[in-house]
């Protein structure tokens, strides 16, 4: 059986916010922007509505009203809107 090609958005927390709302359950956290980023870590909330990054301690909260690549505050998608493959 072939494995599905799944993509996930990456979010940064350059401002060092305590929490960020996002529209994705599965994503990657990069921490601050390079060169001060941490390892780009895949996080999956599963059935929960929030998860904390073990590297930077950012609390990510799922918001069903947001698109997969959207965040509150806005503009925290890392890169040029492309998503990473896992």
Secondary structure by P-SEA (a helix, b strand, c coil): ccccbbbbbbbbccccccbbbbcccccccccccccccccbbbbbccccccccccccbbbbbbbccccccccccccccccccccccc
